Amino acid sequence: MRALRHLNKYFFKYRLRLLIGIIITITARLFTIAVPKFVGDSVDIVGRYISKETTDLEIVKSQLIINIFLILGSVFIAAFFTFLMRQTFIVVSRYIEFDLKNEVFKHYEKLCLSFYKKNRTGDLMNRISEDVTKVRMYLGPAIMYSVNTLTLFVIVISYMISIAPTLTLYTLTPLPILSFSIYKLSVSIHKRSTVVQEYLSKLTTFTQESFSGISVIKAYGIETSINTDFSSLAENSRDKNIDLAKVQALFFPLMVLLIGLSNIMVIYIGGKQYIDGTIKDLGVIVEFIIFVNMLTWPVATVGWVTSIIQQAEVSQRRINEFLKQEPSVVNTVTKHTPVSGNISFKNVSYTYEDTNITALNDLSFEINTGETIAIIGKTGSGKSTILDLIGRLYNVSSGEICIDGINIKDLNINDLRKSIGYVPQDAFLFSDSILNNIKFGKENATNEEIFQAAKDAAVHENIVNFAKGYKTILGERGITLSGGQKQRVSIARALIKDPSIYLFDDCLSAVDTETEEQILSNINKLAKNKTTFIVSHRVSSAKNADKIIVLENGKITQQGTHNQLINTEGYYKESYLKQLNEKEL
């Protein structure tokens, strides 16, 4: 139950609603127990008439009619308050579910990229959906039935003791057996629930990856293999769920058996006490039978509620595992820190935690505001890592990065990222319209600004030729568009932001040379007073930069202008000549 303590803050938040729910529950139960009392009185009235203690039939009829109306009134009032009880507790559970999902999602957003490299998307989704749903069952139905059962037990048992203490003792004898049985079953349910949730995460992850990679699956014709793997995983998940269901299935038969024993106790012991005169009214036995059956469902829910709590505890523990993870990149600056774009790397090194690969090694360089720097190098040389560190997606392992003479850790991270227009190597577009995907860079952008950004990214003509133009809805991750179109829409999204710093991470790899020249020309015009980083494998993308650096194994092996580097033996000249020959061919 320790994991569920995390929810105490939500109970405190909605304490007034919960208190009202408890009051409503007590009121509903008070009217509920009035019904057996009136039924018992009616049996006694009839009994007195049969035994000739009362001979006036009209009085008997009138008393019975009054009791009938009292029973109906009590039932209707109890039903109304029961409705209010459900409304109160279930609504509170929905509010807390909403708050918990938002808490989890906001925490996901705070966590660093390394977290997402270690954890699968399917598992993240399962924890914010299925696990939160399991917790909601504890917050709503479980608490509601617990309060209802506790209230009913206190009121009913107190009343039963007041009218027949010995009979009450015999009637409640099976309850300790019930409690012990529930405890033993709960331990088993707890273990099996953990396994079930783990398999559900595996199943969610597998399906999510399969759907995301459906084009690869179809291209390689491995549908049968994937189906076999899915079937195997689904069968294992099914078997674990069946194992859990088998244990849960023991609850209700056990409840019915023990309640049946209680009824036998009432009839046998109560009958003997009525015969020997310990119980004077036959109506008391009738009341006890009704009370025992009234307790049947609450007692049965004890097992069900225990099962829910066990499953919720497992789910909340899984949620807490991620909520307890602290992001390594934390915004410690609250004041406003504007950024203009003078950037310097001073002996910067960075090693990825998940792979232990050193991407940058004692790297130093500087770029002034308004300049363009191009970064060239082989795959894995550390080019993209430089851009990630500028956006402070990671913290440097050693050394320091300064922007406008201030250590990047002393800048407000929100101001820093607002000042950056970033186009990643893998262009990511949302399942929304092209208009909104571009507008993502500037929420209040006008249509004219959006169209101009698209023109600067050389994608406007493509968009207007679509049947729905800018209102075209893209598939998941922008699958509707070609690779080059996705890159250009991503560039438009960065350009419309009009930031102080542009970071272009090999974002022209899927466009032809002519279009590349056009886009670079437009970027040069727009970035005259901005700091621009261009990462590329193509020399054509780098040649007009104010400064070019060549990386190899996280170190600078060459730097200078295009004219300086093509006249110097090394990687840059070799790449230039090779790409020049390919262009001529």
RODO-2510 file (C-alpha; in nm, 4 decimals, decimal comma):
residues 585
     n   res          X          Y          Z
     1     m     0,0000     0,0000     0,0000
     2     r     0,3015     0,2324     0,0185
     3     a     0,2793     0,3131    -0,3512
     4     l    -0,0780     0,4393    -0,3097
     5     r     0,0389     0,7025    -0,0586
     6     h     0,1276     0,9148    -0,3600
     7     l    -0,2478     0,9716    -0,4055
     8     n    -0,2965     1,1241    -0,0598
     9     k    -0,2427     1,4737    -0,1989
    10     y    -0,5411     1,4232    -0,4280
    11     f    -0,7572     1,3008    -0,1416
    12     f    -0,6655     1,6202     0,0428
    13     k    -0,7444     1,8291    -0,2649
    14     y    -1,0937     1,6825    -0,2954
    15     r    -1,1488     1,6313     0,0798
    16     l    -1,4695     1,8377     0,0866
    17     r    -1,6341     1,6322    -0,1884
    18     l    -1,5238     1,3102    -0,0201
    19     l    -1,6598     1,4280     0,3159
    20     i    -1,9942     1,5073     0,1526
    21     g    -1,9867     1,1615    -0,0063
    22     i    -1,9346     0,9981     0,3341
    23     i    -2,2248     1,1950     0,4854
    24     i    -2,4474     1,0972     0,1933
    25     t    -2,3444     0,7315     0,2350
    26     i    -2,4311     0,7298     0,6053
    27     t    -2,7689     0,8899     0,5285
    28     a    -2,8427     0,6316     0,2579
    29     r    -2,7579     0,3429     0,4900
    30     l    -2,9702     0,4806     0,7734
    31     f    -3,2741     0,4737     0,5479
    32     t    -3,1703     0,1312     0,4189
    33     i    -3,1766    -0,0332     0,7632
    34     a    -3,5189     0,1166     0,8293
    35     v    -3,6680    -0,1286     0,5770
    36     p    -3,5971    -0,4508     0,7778
    37     k    -3,7295    -0,2775     1,0898
    38     f    -4,0628    -0,1976     0,9215
    39     v    -4,0802    -0,5488     0,7707
    40     g    -4,0162    -0,6995     1,1134
    41     d    -4,2861    -0,4776     1,2675
    42     s    -4,5292    -0,5895     0,9969
    43     v    -4,4588    -0,9564     1,0692
    44     d    -4,5141    -0,8924     1,4409
    45     i    -4,8438    -0,7128     1,3685
    46     v    -4,9651    -1,0062     1,1618
    47     g    -4,8371    -1,2501     1,4265
    48     r    -5,0252    -1,0683     1,7046
    49     y    -5,3444    -1,0760     1,4990
    50     i    -5,3070    -1,4506     1,4295
    51     s    -5,2403    -1,5199     1,7984
    52     k    -5,5492    -1,3129     1,8877
    53     e    -5,3457    -1,0568     2,0829
    54     t    -5,5024    -0,8011     1,8493
    55     t    -5,8566    -0,8566     1,7214
    56     d    -5,9297    -0,5304     1,5370
    57     l    -5,8638    -0,6117     1,1689
    58     e    -5,9013    -0,2495     1,0587
    59     i    -5,6273    -0,1370     1,2927
    60     v    -5,4031    -0,4167     1,1617
    61     k    -5,4729    -0,3137     0,8013
    62     s    -5,4044     0,0518     0,8720
    63     q    -5,0764    -0,0322     1,0503
    64     l    -4,9694    -0,2536     0,7607
    65     i    -5,0572     0,0172     0,5050
    66     i    -4,8568     0,2728     0,7051
    67     n    -4,5590     0,0309     0,7149
    68     i    -4,5872    -0,0301     0,3403
    69     f    -4,5663     0,3432     0,2728
    70     l    -4,2795     0,3760     0,5209
    71     i    -4,0950     0,0908     0,3454
    72     l    -4,1523     0,2445     0,0025
    73     g    -4,0491     0,5879     0,1281
    74     s    -3,7339     0,4493     0,2887
    75     v    -3,6444     0,2565    -0,0270
    76     f    -3,6905     0,5606    -0,2505
    77     i    -3,4950     0,7913    -0,0200
    78     a    -3,2169     0,5325     0,0205
    79     a    -3,2054     0,4875    -0,3579
    80     f    -3,1836     0,8638    -0,4124
    81     f    -2,8978     0,9047    -0,1655
    82     t    -2,7245     0,5990    -0,3112
    83     f    -2,7423     0,7713    -0,6510
    84     l    -2,5860     1,0841    -0,4982
    85     m    -2,3203     0,8665    -0,3327
    86     r    -2,2197     0,7147    -0,6660
    87     q    -2,2188     1,0549    -0,8322
    88     t    -1,9956     1,2000    -0,5619
    89     f    -1,7323     0,9258    -0,5368
    90     i    -1,7175     0,8351    -0,9079
    91     v    -1,6931     1,2003    -1,0134
    92     v    -1,4083     1,2548    -0,7660
    93     s    -1,2282     0,9515    -0,9116
    94     r    -1,2595     1,1014    -1,2599
    95     y    -1,1173     1,4328    -1,1374
    96     i    -0,8219     1,2551    -0,9759
    97     e    -0,7728     1,0421    -1,2890
    98     f    -0,7551     1,3653    -1,4903
    99     d    -0,5055     1,5182    -1,2466
   100     l    -0,2911     1,2044    -1,2337
   101     k    -0,2724     1,1708    -1,6128
   102     n    -0,1704     1,5357    -1,6388
   103     e     0,0910     1,4871    -1,3665
   104     v     0,2375     1,1853    -1,5470
   105     f     0,2329     1,3570    -1,8867
   106     k     0,3951     1,6770    -1,7536
   107     h     0,6641     1,4681    -1,5854
   108     y     0,7231     1,2790    -1,9114
   109     e     0,7817     1,6154    -2,0805
   110     k     1,0392     1,7148    -1,8184
   111     l     1,2441     1,3976    -1,8510
   112     c     1,5523     1,4035    -2,0723
   113     l     1,6117     1,2328    -2,4047
   114     s     1,8184     0,9646    -2,2322
   115     f     1,5019     0,8521    -2,0522
   116     y     1,3239     0,7970    -2,3837
   117     k     1,6186     0,6039    -2,5178
   118     k     1,5977     0,3631    -2,2242
   119     n     1,2186     0,3182    -2,2201
   120     r     0,9826     0,2064    -2,4941
   121     t     0,6941     0,4192    -2,6139
   122     g     0,4427     0,1365    -2,5663
   123     d     0,5357     0,1029    -2,1995
   124     l     0,5090     0,4789    -2,1461
   125     m     0,1638     0,4780    -2,3054
   126     n     0,0496     0,1812    -2,0998
   127     r     0,1450     0,3472    -1,7729
   128     i    -0,0454     0,6655    -1,8513
   129     s    -0,3523     0,4799    -1,9776
   130     e    -0,4029     0,1262    -1,8429
   131     d    -0,2189     0,1785    -1,5156
   132     v    -0,3958     0,5062    -1,4419
   133     t    -0,7285     0,3353    -1,5187
   134     k    -0,6478     0,0646    -1,2624
   135     v    -0,5697     0,3355    -1,0092
   136     r    -0,8979     0,5126    -1,0888
   137     m    -1,0876     0,1963    -0,9956
   138     y    -0,9286     0,2255    -0,6520
   139     l    -1,0046     0,5972    -0,6291
   140     g    -1,3707     0,5523    -0,7274
   141     p    -1,5497     0,2170    -0,6921
   142     a    -1,3097     0,0711    -0,4350
   143     i    -1,3320     0,3670    -0,1964
   144     m    -1,7057     0,4068    -0,2550
   145     y    -1,7807     0,0430    -0,1742
   146     s    -1,5377     0,0467     0,1175
   147     v    -1,7112     0,3470     0,2756
   148     n    -2,0499     0,1950     0,1958
   149     t    -1,9555    -0,1433     0,3444
   150     l    -1,7958     0,0028     0,6564
   151     t    -2,0934     0,2316     0,7178
   152     l    -2,3430    -0,0491     0,6637
   153     f    -2,1525    -0,2860     0,8901
   154     v    -2,1281    -0,0341     1,1737
   155     i    -2,4952     0,0651     1,1544
   156     v    -2,6407    -0,2816     1,0912
   157     i    -2,4252    -0,4742     1,3387
   158     s    -2,4807    -0,2103     1,6100
   159     y    -2,8558    -0,2404     1,5595
   160     m    -2,8407    -0,6235     1,5516
   161     i    -2,6451    -0,6314     1,8795
   162     s    -2,8944    -0,3967     2,0427
   163     i    -3,1891    -0,6306     1,9762
   164     a    -3,0271    -0,9793     1,9903
   165     p    -2,6586    -0,9884     2,0923
   166     t    -2,6268    -1,3690     2,1114
   167     l    -2,7875    -1,4255     1,7731
   168     t    -2,5640    -1,1508     1,6267
   169     l    -2,2541    -1,3303     1,7550
   170     y    -2,3514    -1,6589     1,5865
   171     t    -2,4573    -1,4794     1,2680
   172     l    -2,1190    -1,3032     1,2284
   173     t    -1,9086    -1,6120     1,3083
   174     p    -1,8223    -1,6821     0,9390
   175     l    -1,6771    -1,3293     0,8905
   176     p    -1,3285    -1,3986     1,0426
   177     i    -1,2997    -1,7000     0,8118
   178     l    -1,3936    -1,4703     0,5259
   179     s    -1,1288    -1,2129     0,6230
   180     f    -0,8524    -1,4733     0,6400
   181     s    -0,9557    -1,6203     0,3022
   182     i    -0,9520    -1,2738     0,1459
   183     y    -0,6026    -1,2085     0,2798
   184     k    -0,4648    -1,5295     0,1301
   185     l    -0,6305    -1,4666    -0,2044
   186     s    -0,5119    -1,1038    -0,2108
   187     v    -0,1477    -1,2065    -0,1831
   188     s    -0,1883    -1,4310    -0,4867
   189     i    -0,3777    -1,1615    -0,6794
   190     h    -0,1049    -0,9063    -0,6062
   191     k     0,1654    -1,1280    -0,7566
   192     r    -0,0392    -1,2222    -1,0616
   193     s    -0,1534    -0,8624    -1,1242
   194     t     0,2094    -0,7515    -1,1456
   195     v     0,2821    -1,0107    -1,4144
   196     v    -0,0372    -0,9208    -1,6055
   197     q     0,0538    -0,5491    -1,6178
   198     e     0,4078    -0,6277    -1,7323
   199     y     0,2743    -0,8404    -2,0184
   200     l     0,0273    -0,5673    -2,1109
   201     s     0,3182    -0,3234    -2,1451
   202     k     0,5061    -0,5709    -2,3659
   203     l     0,1963    -0,6207    -2,5814
   204     t     0,1388    -0,2449    -2,6154
   205     t     0,5021    -0,1842    -2,7053
   206     f     0,5041    -0,4614    -2,9673
   207     t     0,1867    -0,3377    -3,1385
   208     q     0,2985     0,0267    -3,1302
   209     e     0,6320    -0,0576    -3,2923
   210     s     0,4631    -0,2827    -3,5488
   211     f     0,2187    -0,0124    -3,6550
   212     s     0,4926     0,2536    -3,6679
   213     g     0,7131     0,0240    -3,8775
   214     i     0,4370    -0,1181    -4,0970
   215     s     0,6073     0,0033    -4,4157
   216     v     0,9225    -0,1955    -4,3287
   217     i     0,7159    -0,5031    -4,2381
   218     k     0,5348    -0,4918    -4,5709
   219     a     0,8483    -0,4111    -4,7718
   220     y     1,0308    -0,7135    -4,6322
   221     g     0,7244    -0,9367    -4,6462
   222     i     0,7584    -1,0441    -4,2822
   223     e     0,3890    -1,0177    -4,1887
   224     t     0,3733    -1,3886    -4,1080
   225     s     0,6738    -1,3703    -3,8779
   226     i     0,5367    -1,0639    -3,7003
   227     n     0,1964    -1,2311    -3,6629
   228     t     0,3645    -1,5369    -3,5102
   229     d     0,5562    -1,3219    -3,2611
   230     f     0,2415    -1,1268    -3,1732
   231     s     0,0384    -1,4457    -3,1284
   232     s     0,3034    -1,5897    -2,8967
   233     l     0,3094    -1,2722    -2,6873
   234     a    -0,0718    -1,2513    -2,6841
   235     e    -0,1028    -1,6161    -2,5774
   236     n     0,1353    -1,5613    -2,2879
   237     s    -0,0613    -1,2505    -2,1874
   238     r    -0,3871    -1,4463    -2,2136
   239     d    -0,2507    -1,7269    -1,9950
   240     k    -0,1381    -1,4799    -1,7282
   241     n    -0,4801    -1,3117    -1,7321
   242     i    -0,6509    -1,6502    -1,7004
   243     d    -0,4279    -1,7353    -1,4034
   244     l    -0,5385    -1,4091    -1,2410
   245     a    -0,9050    -1,4677    -1,3279
   246     k    -0,8959    -1,8169    -1,1722
   247     v    -0,7945    -1,6721    -0,8379
   248     q    -1,0434    -1,3858    -0,8618
   249     a    -1,3199    -1,6361    -0,9477
   250     l    -1,2878    -1,7906    -0,5996
   251     f    -1,4163    -1,4755    -0,4312
   252     f    -1,7891    -1,4800    -0,5035
   253     p    -1,8519    -1,8527    -0,4468
   254     l    -1,6720    -1,8149    -0,1154
   255     m    -1,8914    -1,5154    -0,0255
   256     v    -2,2134    -1,6980    -0,1135
   257     l    -2,1084    -2,0018     0,0916
   258     l    -2,0290    -1,7997     0,4027
   259     i    -2,3433    -1,5855     0,3739
   260     g    -2,5448    -1,9068     0,3363
   261     l    -2,3911    -2,0317     0,6597
   262     s    -2,4935    -1,7083     0,8298
   263     n    -2,8545    -1,7543     0,7108
   264     i    -2,8564    -2,1085     0,8493
   265     m    -2,7265    -1,9726     1,1798
   266     v    -3,0060    -1,7144     1,1919
   267     i    -3,2789    -1,9650     1,1165
   268     y    -3,1495    -2,2368     1,3496
   269     i    -3,0221    -2,0336     1,6455
   270     g    -3,2912    -1,7681     1,6098
   271     g    -3,5628    -2,0331     1,5872
   272     k    -3,4399    -2,2000     1,9066
   273     q    -3,4242    -1,8650     2,0887
   274     y    -3,7771    -1,7783     1,9735
   275     i    -3,9049    -2,1150     2,0946
   276     d    -3,7403    -2,0839     2,4362
   277     g    -3,8547    -1,7227     2,4681
   278     t    -3,5143    -1,5504     2,4520
   279     i    -3,6409    -1,3700     2,1422
   280     k    -3,9971    -1,2573     2,2011
   281     d    -4,0872    -1,1354     1,8505
   282     l    -4,0774    -1,3452     1,5338
   283     g    -4,0101    -1,0262     1,3403
   284     v    -3,6581    -1,0152     1,4872
   285     i    -3,5654    -1,3344     1,2993
   286     v    -3,7108    -1,1894     0,9804
   287     e    -3,5114    -0,8719     1,0359
   288     f    -3,1907    -1,0729     1,0871
   289     i    -3,2467    -1,2714     0,7674
   290     i    -3,2940    -0,9467     0,5749
   291     f    -2,9883    -0,7934     0,7441
   292     v    -2,7727    -1,0957     0,6606
   293     n    -2,8779    -1,0820     0,2978
   294     m    -2,8338    -0,7068     0,3007
   295     l    -2,4745    -0,7660     0,4047
   296     t    -2,4235    -1,0218     0,1277
   297     w    -2,3218    -0,7740    -0,1423
   298     p    -2,1071    -0,5522     0,0847
   299     v    -1,9253    -0,8611     0,2154
   300     a    -1,8850    -0,9851    -0,1426
   301     t    -1,7412    -0,6487    -0,2430
   302     v    -1,4715    -0,6858     0,0231
   303     g    -1,3034    -0,9427    -0,1991
   304     w    -1,3619    -0,7432    -0,5140
   305     v    -1,2363    -0,4221    -0,3525
   306     t    -0,9301    -0,6057    -0,2192
   307     s    -0,8570    -0,7251    -0,5705
   308     i    -0,8942    -0,3712    -0,7076
   309     i    -0,6647    -0,2291    -0,4400
   310     q    -0,4016    -0,4933    -0,5114
   311     q    -0,4095    -0,4172    -0,8841
   312     a    -0,4076    -0,0418    -0,8185
   313     e    -0,1059    -0,0789    -0,5909
   314     v     0,0822    -0,2617    -0,8649
   315     s    -0,0125     0,0018    -1,1233
   316     q     0,0678     0,2972    -0,8973
   317     r     0,4072     0,1461    -0,8169
   318     r     0,4771     0,1270    -1,1914
   319     i     0,3677     0,4902    -1,2304
   320     n     0,5818     0,5976    -0,9342
   321     e     0,8893     0,4375    -1,0919
   322     f     0,8820     0,7070    -1,3602
   323     l     0,7540     0,9892    -1,1391
   324     k     1,0536     0,9374    -0,9087
   325     q     1,3002     0,9749    -1,1942
   326     e     1,4491     1,3218    -1,1909
   327     p     1,5514     1,4921    -1,5171
   328     s     1,9242     1,5522    -1,5477
   329     v     1,8577     1,8819    -1,7270
   330     v     1,6821     2,1145    -1,4817
   331     n     1,5857     2,4783    -1,5235
   332     t     1,7268     2,6468    -1,2139
   333     v     1,6965     3,0046    -1,3433
   334     t     1,3677     3,1882    -1,2933
   335     k     1,4669     3,5332    -1,4183
   336     h     1,4339     3,6327    -1,7839
   337     t     1,7585     3,5792    -1,9792
   338     p     1,7378     3,7024    -2,3403
   339     v     1,9654     3,5322    -2,5944
   340     s     2,1332     3,7033    -2,8913
   341     g     2,3508     3,4163    -3,0183
   342     n     2,7241     3,4509    -2,9489
   343     i     2,8201     3,0871    -2,8771
   344     s     3,1481     2,9377    -2,7548
   345     f     3,2452     2,5805    -2,6707
   346     k     3,5261     2,5586    -2,4165
   347     n     3,6902     2,2157    -2,3838
   348     v     3,3519     2,0460    -2,4113
   349     s     3,3279     1,6686    -2,3794
   350     y     3,0150     1,4572    -2,3777
   351     t     2,9612     1,0838    -2,3199
   352     y     2,6209     0,9220    -2,3735
   353     e     2,5092     0,7466    -2,0571
   354     d     2,3138     0,4696    -2,2283
   355     t     2,5950     0,3605    -2,4627
   356     n     2,9030     0,5034    -2,2847
   357     i     3,0150     0,6408    -2,6228
   358     t     3,2164     0,9634    -2,6093
   359     a     3,0614     1,1798    -2,8822
   360     l     3,2653     1,4967    -2,8174
   361     n     3,6183     1,5120    -2,6796
   362     d     3,7691     1,8391    -2,5521
   363     l     3,5948     2,0437    -2,8236
   364     s     3,6515     2,4206    -2,8476
   365     f     3,5277     2,6767    -3,0999
   366     e     3,3423     3,0095    -3,1107
   367     i     3,0830     3,1684    -3,3375
   368     n     2,9658     3,5272    -3,3213
   369     t     2,6138     3,6585    -3,3587
   370     g     2,5172     3,6864    -3,7236
   371     e     2,7678     3,4252    -3,8426
   372     t     2,7003     3,0892    -4,0050
   373     i     2,9024     2,7842    -3,9107
   374     a     2,8913     2,4551    -4,1002
   375     i     2,9847     2,1252    -3,9379
   376     i     3,1074     1,8449    -4,1629
   377     g     3,2114     1,4943    -4,0705
   378     k     3,1532     1,1249    -4,0990
   379     t     2,8555     0,9512    -3,9414
   380     g     2,9023     0,9296    -3,5635
   381     s     3,1590     1,2079    -3,5489
   382     g     2,9482     1,4109    -3,3017
   383     k     2,7830     1,6670    -3,5318
   384     s     2,4258     1,6271    -3,4031
   385     t     2,5488     1,6140    -3,0444
   386     i     2,6764     1,9717    -3,0750
   387     l     2,3260     2,0919    -3,1682
   388     d     2,1672     1,8891    -2,8868
   389     l     2,4033     2,0494    -2,6354
   390     i     2,3259     2,4006    -2,7650
   391     g     1,9544     2,3329    -2,7093
   392     r     2,0523     2,1889    -2,3708
   393     l     1,8818     1,8607    -2,4413
   394     y     2,1779     1,7173    -2,2509
   395     n     2,4264     1,8612    -2,0026
   396     v     2,7932     1,8531    -2,0985
   397     s     3,0077     1,5898    -1,9278
   398     s     3,2945     1,8370    -1,8873
   399     g     3,3908     2,1834    -2,0087
   400     e     3,1331     2,4560    -2,0639
   401     i     2,9161     2,6127    -2,3305
   402     c     2,8693     2,9882    -2,3092
   403     i     2,6050     3,1901    -2,4914
   404     d     2,6569     3,5680    -2,4904
   405     g     2,9318     3,5102    -2,2325
   406     i     2,6989     3,3293    -1,9897
   407     n     2,7292     2,9616    -1,9026
   408     i     2,4360     2,7817    -2,0666
   409     k     2,3380     2,6357    -1,7264
   410     d     2,2827     2,9919    -1,5986
   411     l     2,0318     3,0724    -1,8741
   412     n     1,6595     3,0284    -1,8332
   413     i     1,6025     2,7104    -2,0346
   414     n     1,2660     2,8370    -2,1604
   415     d     1,4226     3,1563    -2,2973
   416     l     1,7061     2,9533    -2,4492
   417     r     1,4793     2,7143    -2,6369
   418     k     1,2426     2,9915    -2,7474
   419     s     1,5412     3,1583    -2,9110
   420     i     1,6257     2,8457    -3,1164
   421     g     1,4778     2,7274    -3,4459
   422     y     1,5667     2,3586    -3,4644
   423     v     1,5269     2,1297    -3,7661
   424     p     1,6220     1,7724    -3,6656
   425     q     1,7846     1,5170    -3,8905
   426     d     1,4736     1,2995    -3,8694
   427     a     1,1974     1,5432    -3,9641
   428     f     0,9024     1,4880    -3,7311
   429     l     0,5546     1,6085    -3,8258
   430     f     0,2379     1,5715    -3,6220
   431     s    -0,0850     1,4043    -3,7364
   432     d    -0,2447     1,7381    -3,8138
   433     s    -0,2833     1,9752    -4,1083
   434     i     0,0224     2,1107    -4,2889
   435     l    -0,0896     2,4590    -4,1815
   436     n    -0,0833     2,3668    -3,8120
   437     n     0,2477     2,1820    -3,8485
   438     i     0,4129     2,4981    -3,9779
   439     k     0,2228     2,7106    -3,7279
   440     f     0,3711     2,4956    -3,4522
   441     g     0,6777     2,7214    -3,4733
   442     k     0,4640     3,0319    -3,4084
   443     e     0,1186     2,9765    -3,2636
   444     n    -0,0190     3,3200    -3,3525
   445     a     0,1200     3,3234    -3,7083
   446     t    -0,1006     3,4660    -3,9827
   447     n    -0,1714     3,2778    -4,3051
   448     e     0,0545     3,5216    -4,4916
   449     e     0,3449     3,4422    -4,2577
   450     i     0,2818     3,0686    -4,2991
   451     f     0,2739     3,0950    -4,6785
   452     q     0,5943     3,3016    -4,6802
   453     a     0,7752     3,0523    -4,4556
   454     a     0,6682     2,7718    -4,6896
   455     k     0,7957     2,9707    -4,9892
   456     d     1,1306     3,0293    -4,8161
   457     a     1,1502     2,6537    -4,7548
   458     a     1,0645     2,5882    -5,1226
   459     v     0,7609     2,3776    -5,0349
   460     h     0,4732     2,6194    -5,1060
   461     e     0,4219     2,5008    -5,4635
   462     n     0,4006     2,1394    -5,3494
   463     i     0,1429     2,2230    -5,0838
   464     v    -0,0929     2,4258    -5,3034
   465     n    -0,1012     2,1402    -5,5547
   466     f    -0,2515     1,9077    -5,2925
   467     a    -0,6296     1,8666    -5,3134
   468     k    -0,6815     2,0357    -4,9760
   469     g    -0,3728     2,2545    -4,9878
   470     y    -0,2529     2,3710    -4,6470
   471     k    -0,5493     2,1944    -4,4835
   472     t    -0,4160     1,8541    -4,5917
   473     i    -0,4117     1,6234    -4,2897
   474     l    -0,0850     1,4350    -4,2531
   475     g    -0,0595     1,0729    -4,1461
   476     e     0,1374     0,9621    -3,8428
   477     r     0,4844     1,1227    -3,8366
   478     g     0,3979     1,2970    -4,1668
   479     i     0,3855     0,9746    -4,3681
   480     t     0,1595     1,1462    -4,6251
   481     l     0,4556     1,3515    -4,7523
   482     s     0,7769     1,2472    -4,9232
   483     g     1,1064     1,2665    -4,7357
   484     g     1,2050     1,5937    -4,9026
   485     q     0,8638     1,7502    -4,8396
   486     k     0,8764     1,6557    -4,4728
   487     q     1,2201     1,8163    -4,4396
   488     r     1,1048     2,1363    -4,6077
   489     v     0,7893     2,1642    -4,3933
   490     s     1,0149     2,1234    -4,0876
   491     i     1,2397     2,4014    -4,2188
   492     a     0,9337     2,6251    -4,2707
   493     r     0,8355     2,5571    -3,9088
   494     a     1,1781     2,6797    -3,7915
   495     l     1,1869     2,9819    -4,0225
   496     i     0,8450     3,1117    -3,9132
   497     k     0,9674     3,1180    -3,5543
   498     d     1,2216     3,3881    -3,6457
   499     p     1,4632     3,2869    -3,3642
   500     s     1,8082     3,4179    -3,2700
   501     i     1,9738     3,0830    -3,3412
   502     y     1,9098     2,8397    -3,6257
   503     l     2,0112     2,4751    -3,5925
   504     f     1,9836     2,2784    -3,9178
   505     d     2,0782     1,9146    -3,8671
   506     d     2,1397     1,7593    -4,2092
   507     c     1,7866     1,8658    -4,3032
   508     l     1,8483     1,8943    -4,6788
   509     s     1,9642     1,5386    -4,7392
   510     a     1,6390     1,4397    -4,9152
   511     v     1,6154     1,7371    -5,1550
   512     d     1,7831     1,7842    -5,4907
   513     t     2,0805     2,0156    -5,5383
   514     e     1,8809     2,2889    -5,7130
   515     t     1,6203     2,3051    -5,4352
   516     e     1,8994     2,2934    -5,1784
   517     e     2,0629     2,5990    -5,3339
   518     q     1,7310     2,7847    -5,3315
   519     i     1,6598     2,7057    -4,9654
   520     l     2,0141     2,7946    -4,8541
   521     s     1,9918     3,1234    -5,0414
   522     n     1,6670     3,2072    -4,8612
   523     i     1,8145     3,1053    -4,5251
   524     n     2,1174     3,3292    -4,5820
   525     k     1,8871     3,6255    -4,6402
   526     l     1,6729     3,5529    -4,3335
   527     a     1,9679     3,4768    -4,1051
   528     k     2,1801     3,7878    -4,1613
   529     n     2,1655     3,8915    -3,7951
   530     k     2,1252     3,5424    -3,6542
   531     t     2,3590     3,2642    -3,5529
   532     t     2,3235     2,9652    -3,7845
   533     f     2,4525     2,6094    -3,7516
   534     i     2,4389     2,3863    -4,0586
   535     v     2,5217     2,0191    -4,0103
   536     s     2,5588     1,8317    -4,3374
   537     h     2,7335     1,5597    -4,5308
   538     r     2,7236     1,7783    -4,8417
   539     v     2,9960     2,0299    -4,9081
   540     s     2,7431     2,2259    -5,1151
   541     s     2,5492     2,3022    -4,7950
   542     a     2,8631     2,4213    -4,6161
   543     k     3,0550     2,6168    -4,8773
   544     n     2,8920     2,9571    -4,8110
   545     a     2,9329     2,9406    -4,4317
   546     d     3,1531     3,1965    -4,2536
   547     k     3,3313     2,9144    -4,0768
   548     i     3,3520     2,5418    -4,1414
   549     i     3,4712     2,2809    -3,8953
   550     v     3,5416     1,9168    -3,9730
   551     l     3,4783     1,6635    -3,6966
   552     e     3,6252     1,3202    -3,6504
   553     n     3,5661     1,1107    -3,3379
   554     g     3,4396     1,4170    -3,1519
   555     k     3,7440     1,6317    -3,2296
   556     i     3,8047     1,9160    -3,4747
   557     t     4,0490     1,8006    -3,7406
   558     q     4,0046     2,0975    -3,9759
   559     q     3,8511     2,4426    -3,9651
   560     g     3,8411     2,7469    -4,1877
   561     t     3,6475     2,8852    -4,4844
   562     h     3,5525     2,6899    -4,7930
   563     n     3,8400     2,8361    -4,9985
   564     q     4,0907     2,7623    -4,7248
   565     l     3,9796     2,4016    -4,6801
   566     i     3,9632     2,3028    -5,0478
   567     n     4,3245     2,4097    -5,0744
   568     t     4,4252     2,1980    -4,7770
   569     e     4,4669     1,8229    -4,7858
   570     g     4,2131     1,6474    -4,5678
   571     y     3,8607     1,5180    -4,5342
   572     y     3,6917     1,8350    -4,6596
   573     k     3,8881     1,8510    -4,9840
   574     e     3,8365     1,4794    -5,0456
   575     s     3,4608     1,5131    -4,9925
   576     y     3,4482     1,8200    -5,2168
   577     l     3,6270     1,6512    -5,5050
   578     k     3,4230     1,3324    -5,4669
   579     q     3,0901     1,5170    -5,4646
   580     l     3,2032     1,7376    -5,7521
   581     n     3,2804     1,4302    -5,9637
   582     e     2,9438     1,2738    -5,8747
   583     k     2,7676     1,5933    -5,9806
   584     e     2,9475     1,5969    -6,3162
   585     l     2,8576     1,2328    -6,3732
***
